[in-house]
């Protein structure tokens, strides 16, 4: 059986890059949306 993509977790390295995209003034709306998705899937607990 194929694994569900909902169970995948983004790597720390990718999460860091996504964070930089969100902080960038020159990043497009689409780029920021995708970066937000990466961070939402990062599995990190910010509490």
N, C-alpha and C positions, 0 to 999 in steps of 0.2 A: 504493500500500500504506500502511496505517496504521502509525505508529511504535509500537514497544513502549513501554509505560509504564515498563519497567525502565531505559530509557535516559534518562529525565527526571531533571533535577537541580534540587533546591530552591534558591531564591534565598538570598542572604546575609541579606536582610531577614527572610525567613520563618524561617531558621535561628536568627536572633537572638531572634525571638519565641518559638520553640519552646524555646530555652534558658531563657527567663524562665518559661515554663510549668513546665518540669521543676524549677525552683528554688522554685516557689510551694508553700506549705503548703496553700493552699486549692484547688488544682487537683484535679480528679477523676482517678481512676485511668485512665479512658478518655482524658481530655485528655493525660495524661502519656504514655500509650501512643502516641497519635497524634503527639505532639511528638517522641518517640523515633524514630518512623518518618521524620519530616521530617529529623531530624539524620542518620539513617542514609543518607538519599538526598542529603545536602547535597554530597557529592563532595569534601569538604574532607579533606586529608591531615594528620592530627594528629601524624604522626611527625616 
